[in-house]
């Protein structure tokens, strides 16, 4: 195992913190845009990619905390698929470490 689990834990922590930061940042951009400022938003694909990489618990928390992307049904459907796929992928990865 030689520190692999610790590396995975650090990766997941970083992905969760990144996800929370991206949702917070995008919510701030959305508010500024509603005030008439011409700002580019964070692409949904980026939010979903970070969530797939292990940040979906942080993404879930951030969506509720910042009330962001919670009413957009198409995003929520994609997010549920990403969270499920990420859970399966991480489960397979971790099972490989336990079984080894």
Buried (B, 14 or more C-beta within 10 A) or exposed (E): EEEEEEEBEEEBEBBBEBBBBBBBEBBEBBEEEEEEEEEEBBEBEBBBBBBBBBBBBBBBBBBEEBEBBEEEEEBEEBBEEBBEEBEEEBEEEEEEEEEE
